[in-house]
Amino acid sequence: MATDVFGNNPSAALGALMTAGDGLDFSRTDNVTVSGNTVTFTGRSCSSFVGAAIADSHGVTVDNNAFSGADHAIQVDILSTGLHTSGNST
C-alpha cells in the first residue's frame, strides 16, 4: 500500500495551499501520490520555487496539480526512480 503525507491513505489531495517556499517536499519517500491540488506561491523573493521537490524517492506520482506562481512544477534529483508526472501546471 502506498503511503501519503497523512499516514495510511494510498493517495491524498491536499486541496488548496498557499506557500512562501516549495509547495511539497518529498525526501526518502516511497509510493506517494499527489493529485488534484492547487498551490499558490506568495511572498516571492530572489529564490526560485517548485511545486513538488523530490529527493531520493521512489514510485512517486504527481498528476494534475496547479502550482500557480512556481518556477517549475517538478524538481527531481538523480537518486529518485519510478517517477510519474502528467497534467501539472505552473
PDB file of N, CA, C and O in Angstrom:
ATOM      1  N   MET A   1       0.833  -1.174   0.000  1.00  0.00           N
ATOM      2  CA  MET A   1       0.000   0.000   0.000  1.00  0.00           C
ATOM      3  C   MET A   1       0.881   1.241   0.000  1.00  0.00           C
ATOM      4  O   MET A   1       1.878   1.302   0.719  1.00  0.00           O
ATOM      5  N   ALA A   2       0.519   2.210  -0.791  1.00  0.00           N
ATOM      6  CA  ALA A   2       1.248   3.473  -0.839  1.00  0.00           C
ATOM      7  C   ALA A   2       0.939   4.287   0.414  1.00  0.00           C
ATOM      8  O   ALA A   2      -0.129   4.142   1.008  1.00  0.00           O
ATOM      9  N   THR A   3       1.863   5.131   0.804  1.00  0.00           N
ATOM     10  CA  THR A   3       1.667   5.987   1.968  1.00  0.00           C
ATOM     11  C   THR A   3       1.802   7.430   1.546  1.00  0.00           C
ATOM     12  O   THR A   3       2.699   7.776   0.777  1.00  0.00           O
ATOM     13  N   ASP A   4       0.916   8.276   2.044  1.00  0.00           N
ATOM     14  CA  ASP A   4       0.997   9.691   1.728  1.00  0.00           C
ATOM     15  C   ASP A   4       1.456  10.466   2.953  1.00  0.00           C
ATOM     16  O   ASP A   4       1.798   9.874   3.977  1.00  0.00           O
ATOM     17  N   VAL A   5       1.464  11.786   2.848  1.00  0.00           N
ATOM     18  CA  VAL A   5       1.945  12.618   3.944  1.00  0.00           C
ATOM     19  C   VAL A   5       1.066  12.536   5.181  1.00  0.00           C
ATOM     20  O   VAL A   5       1.487  12.972   6.253  1.00  0.00           O
ATOM     21  N   PHE A   6      -0.149  11.988   5.068  1.00  0.00           N
ATOM     22  CA  PHE A   6      -1.039  11.884   6.209  1.00  0.00           C
ATOM     23  C   PHE A   6      -0.927  10.546   6.925  1.00  0.00           C
ATOM     24  O   PHE A   6      -1.471  10.410   8.021  1.00  0.00           O
ATOM     25  N   GLY A   7      -0.261   9.568   6.369  1.00  0.00           N
ATOM     26  CA  GLY A   7      -0.111   8.293   7.050  1.00  0.00           C
ATOM     27  C   GLY A   7      -0.464   7.098   6.213  1.00  0.00           C
ATOM     28  O   GLY A   7       0.402   6.571   5.515  1.00  0.00           O
ATOM     29  N   ASN A   8      -1.706   6.641   6.250  1.00  0.00           N
ATOM     30  CA  ASN A   8      -2.048   5.366   5.641  1.00  0.00           C
ATOM     31  C   ASN A   8      -2.851   5.441   4.357  1.00  0.00           C
ATOM     32  O   ASN A   8      -3.076   4.404   3.733  1.00  0.00           O
ATOM     33  N   ASN A   9      -3.290   6.605   3.935  1.00  0.00           N
ATOM     34  CA  ASN A   9      -4.034   6.720   2.685  1.00  0.00           C
ATOM     35  C   ASN A   9      -3.163   6.331   1.506  1.00  0.00           C
ATOM     36  O   ASN A   9      -1.985   6.687   1.479  1.00  0.00           O
ATOM     37  N   PRO A  10      -3.703   5.606   0.523  1.00  0.00           N
ATOM     38  CA  PRO A  10      -2.912   5.301  -0.664  1.00  0.00           C
ATOM     39  C   PRO A  10      -2.636   6.541  -1.504  1.00  0.00           C
ATOM     40  O   PRO A  10      -1.665   6.562  -2.259  1.00  0.00           O
ATOM     41  N   SER A  11      -3.453   7.558  -1.392  1.00  0.00           N
ATOM     42  CA  SER A  11      -3.205   8.832  -2.066  1.00  0.00           C
ATOM     43  C   SER A  11      -4.002   9.900  -1.354  1.00  0.00           C
ATOM     44  O   SER A  11      -4.929   9.602  -0.601  1.00  0.00           O
ATOM     45  N   ALA A  12      -3.634  11.160  -1.597  1.00  0.00           N
ATOM     46  CA  ALA A  12      -4.337  12.230  -0.908  1.00  0.00           C
ATOM     47  C   ALA A  12      -4.345  13.484  -1.742  1.00  0.00           C
ATOM     48  O   ALA A  12      -3.394  13.761  -2.472  1.00  0.00           O
ATOM     49  N   ALA A  13      -5.396  14.228  -1.640  1.00  0.00           N
ATOM     50  CA  ALA A  13      -5.488  15.555  -2.229  1.00  0.00           C
ATOM     51  C   ALA A  13      -5.467  16.548  -1.083  1.00  0.00           C
ATOM     52  O   ALA A  13      -6.277  16.453  -0.160  1.00  0.00           O
ATOM     53  N   LEU A  14      -4.563  17.485  -1.135  1.00  0.00           N
ATOM     54  CA  LEU A  14      -4.439  18.471  -0.076  1.00  0.00           C
ATOM     55  C   LEU A  14      -5.406  19.623  -0.262  1.00  0.00           C
ATOM     56  O   LEU A  14      -5.602  20.409   0.665  1.00  0.00           O
ATOM     57  N   GLY A  15      -6.019  19.747  -1.435  1.00  0.00           N
ATOM     58  CA  GLY A  15      -6.940  20.852  -1.692  1.00  0.00           C
ATOM     59  C   GLY A  15      -6.183  22.092  -2.092  1.00  0.00           C
ATOM     60  O   GLY A  15      -5.363  22.036  -3.008  1.00  0.00           O
ATOM     61  N   ALA A  16      -6.426  23.209  -1.441  1.00  0.00           N
ATOM     62  CA  ALA A  16      -5.760  24.472  -1.750  1.00  0.00           C
ATOM     63  C   ALA A  16      -4.728  24.775  -0.671  1.00  0.00           C
ATOM     64  O   ALA A  16      -4.987  24.584   0.517  1.00  0.00           O
ATOM     65  N   LEU A  17      -3.568  25.244  -1.087  1.00  0.00           N
ATOM     66  CA  LEU A  17      -2.466  25.514  -0.178  1.00  0.00           C
ATOM     67  C   LEU A  17      -1.751  26.770  -0.652  1.00  0.00           C
ATOM     68  O   LEU A  17      -1.465  26.915  -1.841  1.00  0.00           O
ATOM     69  N   MET A  18      -1.459  27.692   0.286  1.00  0.00           N
ATOM     70  CA  MET A  18      -0.645  28.858  -0.032  1.00  0.00           C
ATOM     71  C   MET A  18       0.704  28.658   0.636  1.00  0.00           C
ATOM     72  O   MET A  18       0.781  28.179   1.767  1.00  0.00           O
ATOM     73  N   THR A  19       1.773  29.029  -0.072  1.00  0.00           N
ATOM     74  CA  THR A  19       3.106  28.783   0.468  1.00  0.00           C
ATOM     75  C   THR A  19       4.072  29.898   0.112  1.00  0.00           C
ATOM     76  O   THR A  19       3.914  30.567  -0.909  1.00  0.00           O
ATOM     77  N   ALA A  20       5.075  30.094   0.961  1.00  0.00           N
ATOM     78  CA  ALA A  20       6.150  31.053   0.685  1.00  0.00           C
ATOM     79  C   ALA A  20       7.438  30.313   0.348  1.00  0.00           C
ATOM     80  O   ALA A  20       8.487  30.944   0.221  1.00  0.00           O
ATOM     81  N   GLY A  21       7.384  28.988   0.198  1.00  0.00           N
ATOM     82  CA  GLY A  21       8.528  28.156  -0.172  1.00  0.00           C
ATOM     83  C   GLY A  21       8.076  27.132  -1.186  1.00  0.00           C
ATOM     84  O   GLY A  21       7.035  27.310  -1.818  1.00  0.00           O
ATOM     85  N   ASP A  22       8.846  26.048  -1.359  1.00  0.00           N
ATOM     86  CA  ASP A  22       8.411  24.971  -2.247  1.00  0.00           C
ATOM     87  C   ASP A  22       7.052  24.467  -1.773  1.00  0.00           C
ATOM     88  O   ASP A  22       6.769  24.442  -0.575  1.00  0.00           O
ATOM     89  N   GLY A  23       6.214  24.066  -2.730  1.00  0.00           N
ATOM     90  CA  GLY A  23       4.881  23.592  -2.378  1.00  0.00           C
ATOM     91  C   GLY A  23       4.921  22.325  -1.551  1.00  0.00           C
ATOM     92  O   GLY A  23       4.385  22.290  -0.443  1.00  0.00           O
ATOM     93  N   LEU A  24       5.554  21.279  -2.077  1.00  0.00           N
ATOM     94  CA  LEU A  24       5.633  19.990  -1.408  1.00  0.00           C
ATOM     95  C   LEU A  24       7.061  19.469  -1.529  1.00  0.00           C
ATOM     96  O   LEU A  24       7.650  19.519  -2.609  1.00  0.00           O
ATOM     97  N   ASP A  25       7.614  18.979  -0.445  1.00  0.00           N
ATOM     98  CA  ASP A  25       8.960  18.412  -0.446  1.00  0.00           C
ATOM     99  C   ASP A  25       8.881  16.958  -0.007  1.00  0.00           C
ATOM    100  O   ASP A  25       8.365  16.646   1.066  1.00  0.00           O
ATOM    101  N   PHE A  26       9.399  16.074  -0.851  1.00  0.00           N
ATOM    102  CA  PHE A  26       9.451  14.653  -0.519  1.00  0.00           C
ATOM    103  C   PHE A  26      10.904  14.206  -0.549  1.00  0.00           C
ATOM    104  O   PHE A  26      11.570  14.316  -1.578  1.00  0.00           O
ATOM    105  N   SER A  27      11.388  13.710   0.562  1.00  0.00           N
ATOM    106  CA  SER A  27      12.753  13.227   0.660  1.00  0.00           C
ATOM    107  C   SER A  27      12.729  11.834   1.277  1.00  0.00           C
ATOM    108  O   SER A  27      12.192  11.627   2.365  1.00  0.00           O
ATOM    109  N   ARG A  28      13.327  10.876   0.552  1.00  0.00           N
ATOM    110  CA  ARG A  28      13.379   9.484   1.005  1.00  0.00           C
ATOM    111  C   ARG A  28      11.987   8.907   1.265  1.00  0.00           C
ATOM    112  O   ARG A  28      11.742   8.287   2.300  1.00  0.00           O
ATOM    113  N   THR A  29      11.094   9.119   0.323  1.00  0.00           N
ATOM    114  CA  THR A  29       9.748   8.571   0.425  1.00  0.00           C
ATOM    115  C   THR A  29       9.522   7.548  -0.678  1.00  0.00           C
ATOM    116  O   THR A  29      10.180   7.595  -1.717  1.00  0.00           O
ATOM    117  N   ASP A  30       8.608   6.639  -0.456  1.00  0.00           N
ATOM    118  CA  ASP A  30       8.273   5.609  -1.434  1.00  0.00           C
ATOM    119  C   ASP A  30       6.761   5.572  -1.644  1.00  0.00           C
ATOM    120  O   ASP A  30       5.982   5.717  -0.702  1.00  0.00           O
ATOM    121  N   ASN A  31       6.362   5.373  -2.914  1.00  0.00           N
ATOM    122  CA  ASN A  31       4.963   5.126  -3.258  1.00  0.00           C
ATOM    123  C   ASN A  31       4.010   6.212  -2.766  1.00  0.00           C
ATOM    124  O   ASN A  31       3.055   5.934  -2.041  1.00  0.00           O
ATOM    125  N   VAL A  32       4.283   7.451  -3.171  1.00  0.00           N
ATOM    126  CA  VAL A  32       3.444   8.590  -2.809  1.00  0.00           C
ATOM    127  C   VAL A  32       2.712   9.074  -4.053  1.00  0.00           C
ATOM    128  O   VAL A  32       3.293   9.131  -5.137  1.00  0.00           O
ATOM    129  N   THR A  33       1.434   9.422  -3.899  1.00  0.00           N
ATOM    130  CA  THR A  33       0.651  10.020  -4.977  1.00  0.00           C
ATOM    131  C   THR A  33       0.162  11.384  -4.538  1.00  0.00           C
ATOM    132  O   THR A  33      -0.432  11.525  -3.469  1.00  0.00           O
ATOM    133  N   VAL A  34       0.413  12.399  -5.371  1.00  0.00           N
ATOM    134  CA  VAL A  34      -0.060  13.760  -5.142  1.00  0.00           C
ATOM    135  C   VAL A  34      -0.870  14.132  -6.364  1.00  0.00           C
ATOM    136  O   VAL A  34      -0.331  14.191  -7.469  1.00  0.00           O
ATOM    137  N   SER A  35      -2.166  14.386  -6.184  1.00  0.00           N
ATOM    138  CA  SER A  35      -3.032  14.600  -7.338  1.00  0.00           C
ATOM    139  C   SER A  35      -4.151  15.590  -7.024  1.00  0.00           C
ATOM    140  O   SER A  35      -4.732  15.570  -5.939  1.00  0.00           O
ATOM    141  N   GLY A  36      -4.442  16.460  -7.998  1.00  0.00           N
ATOM    142  CA  GLY A  36      -5.601  17.336  -7.905  1.00  0.00           C
ATOM    143  C   GLY A  36      -5.496  18.468  -6.912  1.00  0.00           C
ATOM    144  O   GLY A  36      -6.509  18.870  -6.340  1.00  0.00           O
ATOM    145  N   ASN A  37      -4.308  18.996  -6.685  1.00  0.00           N
ATOM    146  CA  ASN A  37      -4.118  20.073  -5.723  1.00  0.00           C
ATOM    147  C   ASN A  37      -3.906  21.404  -6.417  1.00  0.00           C
ATOM    148  O   ASN A  37      -3.490  21.451  -7.575  1.00  0.00           O
ATOM    149  N   THR A  38      -4.193  22.492  -5.704  1.00  0.00           N
ATOM    150  CA  THR A  38      -3.892  23.843  -6.158  1.00  0.00           C
ATOM    151  C   THR A  38      -2.984  24.481  -5.123  1.00  0.00           C
ATOM    152  O   THR A  38      -3.358  24.615  -3.957  1.00  0.00           O
ATOM    153  N   VAL A  39      -1.781  24.878  -5.552  1.00  0.00           N
ATOM    154  CA  VAL A  39      -0.814  25.525  -4.661  1.00  0.00           C
ATOM    155  C   VAL A  39      -0.524  26.900  -5.239  1.00  0.00           C
ATOM    156  O   VAL A  39      -0.142  27.019  -6.403  1.00  0.00           O
ATOM    157  N   THR A  40      -0.705  27.951  -4.425  1.00  0.00           N
ATOM    158  CA  THR A  40      -0.433  29.314  -4.842  1.00  0.00           C
ATOM    159  C   THR A  40       0.795  29.821  -4.102  1.00  0.00           C
ATOM    160  O   THR A  40       0.836  29.814  -2.872  1.00  0.00           O
ATOM    161  N   PHE A  41       1.795  30.261  -4.860  1.00  0.00           N
ATOM    162  CA  PHE A  41       3.042  30.738  -4.272  1.00  0.00           C
ATOM    163  C   PHE A  41       2.944  32.224  -3.990  1.00  0.00           C
ATOM    164  O   PHE A  41       2.581  33.009  -4.867  1.00  0.00           O
ATOM    165  N   THR A  42       3.273  32.614  -2.747  1.00  0.00           N
ATOM    166  CA  THR A  42       3.205  34.005  -2.316  1.00  0.00           C
ATOM    167  C   THR A  42       4.552  34.414  -1.749  1.00  0.00           C
ATOM    168  O   THR A  42       5.431  33.573  -1.559  1.00  0.00           O
ATOM    169  N   GLY A  43       4.718  35.705  -1.478  1.00  0.00           N
ATOM    170  CA  GLY A  43       5.945  36.180  -0.832  1.00  0.00           C
ATOM    171  C   GLY A  43       7.183  35.935  -1.657  1.00  0.00           C
ATOM    172  O   GLY A  43       8.235  35.598  -1.113  1.00  0.00           O
ATOM    173  N   ARG A  44       7.078  36.099  -2.974  1.00  0.00           N
ATOM    174  CA  ARG A  44       8.212  35.843  -3.868  1.00  0.00           C
ATOM    175  C   ARG A  44       9.393  36.734  -3.504  1.00  0.00           C
ATOM    176  O   ARG A  44       9.225  37.918  -3.214  1.00  0.00           O
ATOM    177  N   SER A  45      10.586  36.151  -3.521  1.00  0.00           N
ATOM    178  CA  SER A  45      11.823  36.894  -3.272  1.00  0.00           C
ATOM    179  C   SER A  45      12.799  36.517  -4.375  1.00  0.00           C
ATOM    180  O   SER A  45      12.383  36.220  -5.495  1.00  0.00           O
ATOM    181  N   CYS A  46      14.054  36.526  -4.082  1.00  0.00           N
ATOM    182  CA  CYS A  46      15.082  36.171  -5.066  1.00  0.00           C
ATOM    183  C   CYS A  46      15.158  34.665  -5.290  1.00  0.00           C
ATOM    184  O   CYS A  46      15.822  34.206  -6.219  1.00  0.00           O
ATOM    185  N   SER A  47      14.487  33.906  -4.451  1.00  0.00           N
ATOM    186  CA  SER A  47      14.549  32.447  -4.541  1.00  0.00           C
ATOM    187  C   SER A  47      13.672  31.917  -5.671  1.00  0.00           C
ATOM    188  O   SER A  47      12.749  32.586  -6.136  1.00  0.00           O
ATOM    189  N   SER A  48      13.982  30.717  -6.090  1.00  0.00           N
ATOM    190  CA  SER A  48      13.215  30.001  -7.108  1.00  0.00           C
ATOM    191  C   SER A  48      12.437  28.890  -6.401  1.00  0.00           C
ATOM    192  O   SER A  48      12.990  28.190  -5.552  1.00  0.00           O
ATOM    193  N   PHE A  49      11.148  28.724  -6.748  1.00  0.00           N
ATOM    194  CA  PHE A  49      10.320  27.739  -6.078  1.00  0.00           C
ATOM    195  C   PHE A  49       9.760  26.723  -7.056  1.00  0.00           C
ATOM    196  O   PHE A  49       9.525  27.027  -8.226  1.00  0.00           O
ATOM    197  N   VAL A  50       9.549  25.511  -6.561  1.00  0.00           N
ATOM    198  CA  VAL A  50       8.954  24.450  -7.371  1.00  0.00           C
ATOM    199  C   VAL A  50       7.689  23.939  -6.678  1.00  0.00           C
ATOM    200  O   VAL A  50       7.535  24.052  -5.462  1.00  0.00           O
ATOM    201  N   GLY A  51       6.798  23.378  -7.480  1.00  0.00           N
ATOM    202  CA  GLY A  51       5.573  22.827  -6.929  1.00  0.00           C
ATOM    203  C   GLY A  51       5.831  21.621  -6.053  1.00  0.00           C
ATOM    204  O   GLY A  51       5.349  21.558  -4.922  1.00  0.00           O
ATOM    205  N   ALA A  52       6.596  20.648  -6.570  1.00  0.00           N
ATOM    206  CA  ALA A  52       6.934  19.447  -5.809  1.00  0.00           C
ATOM    207  C   ALA A  52       8.420  19.156  -5.983  1.00  0.00           C
ATOM    208  O   ALA A  52       8.880  18.910  -7.097  1.00  0.00           O
ATOM    209  N   ALA A  53       9.164  19.184  -4.892  1.00  0.00           N
ATOM    210  CA  ALA A  53      10.590  18.868  -4.892  1.00  0.00           C
ATOM    211  C   ALA A  53      10.745  17.430  -4.394  1.00  0.00           C
ATOM    212  O   ALA A  53      10.276  17.084  -3.310  1.00  0.00           O
ATOM    213  N   ILE A  54      11.410  16.596  -5.203  1.00  0.00           N
ATOM    214  CA  ILE A  54      11.506  15.165  -4.901  1.00  0.00           C
ATOM    215  C   ILE A  54      12.976  14.766  -4.821  1.00  0.00           C
ATOM    216  O   ILE A  54      13.737  14.980  -5.765  1.00  0.00           O
ATOM    217  N   ALA A  55      13.374  14.183  -3.683  1.00  0.00           N
ATOM    218  CA  ALA A  55      14.764  13.795  -3.465  1.00  0.00           C
ATOM    219  C   ALA A  55      14.832  12.365  -2.921  1.00  0.00           C
ATOM    220  O   ALA A  55      14.143  12.022  -1.960  1.00  0.00           O
ATOM    221  N   ASP A  56      15.661  11.549  -3.540  1.00  0.00           N
ATOM    222  CA  ASP A  56      15.901  10.171  -3.105  1.00  0.00           C
ATOM    223  C   ASP A  56      14.588   9.445  -2.786  1.00  0.00           C
ATOM    224  O   ASP A  56      14.453   8.797  -1.748  1.00  0.00           O
ATOM    225  N   SER A  57      13.626   9.574  -3.711  1.00  0.00           N
ATOM    226  CA  SER A  57      12.300   8.980  -3.525  1.00  0.00           C
ATOM    227  C   SER A  57      11.971   8.071  -4.693  1.00  0.00           C
ATOM    228  O   SER A  57      12.518   8.229  -5.785  1.00  0.00           O
ATOM    229  N   HIS A  58      11.075   7.119  -4.465  1.00  0.00           N
ATOM    230  CA  HIS A  58      10.817   6.087  -5.473  1.00  0.00           C
ATOM    231  C   HIS A  58       9.321   5.796  -5.577  1.00  0.00           C
ATOM    232  O   HIS A  58       8.624   5.697  -4.567  1.00  0.00           O
ATOM    233  N   GLY A  59       8.843   5.660  -6.805  1.00  0.00           N
ATOM    234  CA  GLY A  59       7.441   5.353  -7.033  1.00  0.00           C
ATOM    235  C   GLY A  59       6.517   6.523  -6.723  1.00  0.00           C
ATOM    236  O   GLY A  59       5.413   6.328  -6.216  1.00  0.00           O
ATOM    237  N   VAL A  60       6.963   7.729  -7.026  1.00  0.00           N
ATOM    238  CA  VAL A  60       6.176   8.930  -6.741  1.00  0.00           C
ATOM    239  C   VAL A  60       5.369   9.324  -7.982  1.00  0.00           C
ATOM    240  O   VAL A  60       5.903   9.356  -9.091  1.00  0.00           O
ATOM    241  N   THR A  61       4.086   9.620  -7.789  1.00  0.00           N
ATOM    242  CA  THR A  61       3.208  10.099  -8.855  1.00  0.00           C
ATOM    243  C   THR A  61       2.734  11.500  -8.504  1.00  0.00           C
ATOM    244  O   THR A  61       2.188  11.727  -7.424  1.00  0.00           O
ATOM    245  N   VAL A  62       2.948  12.441  -9.426  1.00  0.00           N
ATOM    246  CA  VAL A  62       2.488  13.818  -9.250  1.00  0.00           C
ATOM    247  C   VAL A  62       1.690  14.166 -10.505  1.00  0.00           C
ATOM    248  O   VAL A  62       2.266  14.439 -11.558  1.00  0.00           O
ATOM    249  N   ASP A  63       0.365  14.154 -10.387  1.00  0.00           N
ATOM    250  CA  ASP A  63      -0.519  14.343 -11.537  1.00  0.00           C
ATOM    251  C   ASP A  63      -1.576  15.409 -11.274  1.00  0.00           C
ATOM    252  O   ASP A  63      -2.123  15.518 -10.176  1.00  0.00           O
ATOM    253  N   ASN A  64      -1.844  16.193 -12.320  1.00  0.00           N
ATOM    254  CA  ASN A  64      -2.992  17.112 -12.341  1.00  0.00           C
ATOM    255  C   ASN A  64      -3.034  18.087 -11.173  1.00  0.00           C
ATOM    256  O   ASN A  64      -4.068  18.254 -10.526  1.00  0.00           O
ATOM    257  N   ASN A  65      -1.892  18.731 -10.909  1.00  0.00           N
ATOM    258  CA  ASN A  65      -1.802  19.750  -9.872  1.00  0.00           C
ATOM    259  C   ASN A  65      -1.546  21.103 -10.519  1.00  0.00           C
ATOM    260  O   ASN A  65      -0.890  21.182 -11.557  1.00  0.00           O
ATOM    261  N   ALA A  66      -2.059  22.164  -9.914  1.00  0.00           N
ATOM    262  CA  ALA A  66      -1.805  23.527 -10.369  1.00  0.00           C
ATOM    263  C   ALA A  66      -0.888  24.200  -9.353  1.00  0.00           C
ATOM    264  O   ALA A  66      -1.266  24.397  -8.198  1.00  0.00           O
ATOM    265  N   PHE A  67       0.326  24.551  -9.794  1.00  0.00           N
ATOM    266  CA  PHE A  67       1.317  25.205  -8.936  1.00  0.00           C
ATOM    267  C   PHE A  67       1.453  26.657  -9.406  1.00  0.00           C
ATOM    268  O   PHE A  67       2.431  27.016 -10.062  1.00  0.00           O
ATOM    269  N   SER A  68       0.477  27.473  -9.069  1.00  0.00           N
ATOM    270  CA  SER A  68       0.398  28.851  -9.547  1.00  0.00           C
ATOM    271  C   SER A  68       1.529  29.708  -8.984  1.00  0.00           C
ATOM    272  O   SER A  68       1.666  29.843  -7.768  1.00  0.00           O
ATOM    273  N   GLY A  69       2.337  30.286  -9.872  1.00  0.00           N
ATOM    274  CA  GLY A  69       3.440  31.144  -9.462  1.00  0.00           C
ATOM    275  C   GLY A  69       4.754  30.420  -9.259  1.00  0.00           C
ATOM    276  O   GLY A  69       5.762  31.067  -8.975  1.00  0.00           O
ATOM    277  N   ALA A  70       4.784  29.099  -9.395  1.00  0.00           N
ATOM    278  CA  ALA A  70       6.036  28.343  -9.242  1.00  0.00           C
ATOM    279  C   ALA A  70       6.907  28.519 -10.481  1.00  0.00           C
ATOM    280  O   ALA A  70       6.393  28.731 -11.579  1.00  0.00           O
ATOM    281  N   ASP A  71       8.220  28.432 -10.306  1.00  0.00           N
ATOM    282  CA  ASP A  71       9.140  28.495 -11.436  1.00  0.00           C
ATOM    283  C   ASP A  71       9.100  27.200 -12.242  1.00  0.00           C
ATOM    284  O   ASP A  71       9.241  27.222 -13.465  1.00  0.00           O
ATOM    285  N   HIS A  72       8.910  26.075 -11.559  1.00  0.00           N
ATOM    286  CA  HIS A  72       8.824  24.757 -12.194  1.00  0.00           C
ATOM    287  C   HIS A  72       7.810  23.928 -11.418  1.00  0.00           C
ATOM    288  O   HIS A  72       7.681  24.077 -10.203  1.00  0.00           O
ATOM    289  N   ALA A  73       7.094  23.061 -12.113  1.00  0.00           N
ATOM    290  CA  ALA A  73       6.127  22.202 -11.442  1.00  0.00           C
ATOM    291  C   ALA A  73       6.833  21.137 -10.596  1.00  0.00           C
ATOM    292  O   ALA A  73       6.453  20.894  -9.451  1.00  0.00           O
ATOM    293  N   ILE A  74       7.867  20.504 -11.170  1.00  0.00           N
ATOM    294  CA  ILE A  74       8.536  19.381 -10.511  1.00  0.00           C
ATOM    295  C   ILE A  74      10.050  19.577 -10.560  1.00  0.00           C
ATOM    296  O   ILE A  74      10.591  20.043 -11.563  1.00  0.00           O
ATOM    297  N   GLN A  75      10.723  19.221  -9.481  1.00  0.00           N
ATOM    298  CA  GLN A  75      12.191  19.172  -9.440  1.00  0.00           C
ATOM    299  C   GLN A  75      12.574  17.833  -8.836  1.00  0.00           C
ATOM    300  O   GLN A  75      12.127  17.492  -7.741  1.00  0.00           O
ATOM    301  N   VAL A  76      13.403  17.070  -9.548  1.00  0.00           N
ATOM    302  CA  VAL A  76      13.762  15.720  -9.114  1.00  0.00           C
ATOM    303  C   VAL A  76      15.278  15.574  -9.102  1.00  0.00           C
ATOM    304  O   VAL A  76      15.953  16.030 -10.025  1.00  0.00           O
ATOM    305  N   ASP A  77      15.816  14.943  -8.068  1.00  0.00           N
ATOM    306  CA  ASP A  77      17.256  14.691  -8.027  1.00  0.00           C
ATOM    307  C   ASP A  77      17.587  13.400  -8.781  1.00  0.00           C
ATOM    308  O   ASP A  77      16.688  12.685  -9.224  1.00  0.00           O
ATOM    309  N   ILE A  78      18.865  13.113  -8.921  1.00  0.00           N
ATOM    310  CA  ILE A  78      19.301  11.945  -9.708  1.00  0.00           C
ATOM    311  C   ILE A  78      19.126  10.623  -8.964  1.00  0.00           C
ATOM    312  O   ILE A  78      19.245   9.564  -9.582  1.00  0.00           O
ATOM    313  N   LEU A  79      18.850  10.645  -7.666  1.00  0.00           N
ATOM    314  CA  LEU A  79      18.673   9.412  -6.903  1.00  0.00           C
ATOM    315  C   LEU A  79      17.262   8.843  -6.996  1.00  0.00           C
ATOM    316  O   LEU A  79      17.047   7.663  -6.718  1.00  0.00           O
ATOM    317  N   SER A  80      16.309   9.668  -7.384  1.00  0.00           N
ATOM    318  CA  SER A  80      14.908   9.244  -7.432  1.00  0.00           C
ATOM    319  C   SER A  80      14.635   8.374  -8.654  1.00  0.00           C
ATOM    320  O   SER A  80      15.211   8.587  -9.721  1.00  0.00           O
ATOM    321  N   THR A  81      13.746   7.386  -8.486  1.00  0.00           N
ATOM    322  CA  THR A  81      13.379   6.491  -9.588  1.00  0.00           C
ATOM    323  C   THR A  81      11.866   6.269  -9.594  1.00  0.00           C
ATOM    324  O   THR A  81      11.186   6.500  -8.594  1.00  0.00           O
ATOM    325  N   GLY A  82      11.359   5.820 -10.736  1.00  0.00           N
ATOM    326  CA  GLY A  82       9.951   5.455 -10.844  1.00  0.00           C
ATOM    327  C   GLY A  82       9.001   6.622 -10.704  1.00  0.00           C
ATOM    328  O   GLY A  82       7.904   6.465 -10.168  1.00  0.00           O
ATOM    329  N   LEU A  83       9.405   7.804 -11.181  1.00  0.00           N
ATOM    330  CA  LEU A  83       8.569   8.994 -11.084  1.00  0.00           C
ATOM    331  C   LEU A  83       7.593   9.053 -12.246  1.00  0.00           C
ATOM    332  O   LEU A  83       7.968   8.811 -13.393  1.00  0.00           O
ATOM    333  N   HIS A  84       6.332   9.378 -11.948  1.00  0.00           N
ATOM    334  CA  HIS A  84       5.316   9.582 -12.997  1.00  0.00           C
ATOM    335  C   HIS A  84       4.709  10.955 -12.790  1.00  0.00           C
ATOM    336  O   HIS A  84       4.201  11.259 -11.710  1.00  0.00           O
ATOM    337  N   THR A  85       4.760  11.793 -13.832  1.00  0.00           N
ATOM    338  CA  THR A  85       4.138  13.113 -13.750  1.00  0.00           C
ATOM    339  C   THR A  85       3.340  13.372 -15.015  1.00  0.00           C
ATOM    340  O   THR A  85       3.750  12.985 -16.109  1.00  0.00           O
ATOM    341  N   SER A  86       2.203  14.028 -14.860  1.00  0.00           N
ATOM    342  CA  SER A  86       1.436  14.471 -16.026  1.00  0.00           C
ATOM    343  C   SER A  86       0.392  15.487 -15.587  1.00  0.00           C
ATOM    344  O   SER A  86      -0.101  15.444 -14.460  1.00  0.00           O
ATOM    345  N   GLY A  87       0.065  16.392 -16.487  1.00  0.00           N
ATOM    346  CA  GLY A  87      -1.012  17.333 -16.256  1.00  0.00           C
ATOM    347  C   GLY A  87      -0.763  18.371 -15.189  1.00  0.00           C
ATOM    348  O   GLY A  87      -1.724  18.949 -14.680  1.00  0.00           O
ATOM    349  N   ASN A  88       0.494  18.640 -14.819  1.00  0.00           N
ATOM    350  CA  ASN A  88       0.802  19.661 -13.828  1.00  0.00           C
ATOM    351  C   ASN A  88       1.060  20.983 -14.525  1.00  0.00           C
ATOM    352  O   ASN A  88       1.609  21.010 -15.626  1.00  0.00           O
ATOM    353  N   SER A  89       0.667  22.082 -13.890  1.00  0.00           N
ATOM    354  CA  SER A  89       0.872  23.400 -14.493  1.00  0.00           C
ATOM    355  C   SER A  89       1.481  24.364 -13.488  1.00  0.00           C
ATOM    356  O   SER A  89       1.425  24.154 -12.276  1.00  0.00           O
ATOM    357  N   THR A  90       2.070  25.437 -14.033  1.00  0.00           N
ATOM    358  CA  THR A  90       2.630  26.499 -13.190  1.00  0.00           C
ATOM    359  C   THR A  90       1.937  27.805 -13.514  1.00  0.00           C
ATOM    360  O   THR A  90       2.253  28.835 -12.919  1.00  0.00           O
TER     361      THR A  90
END
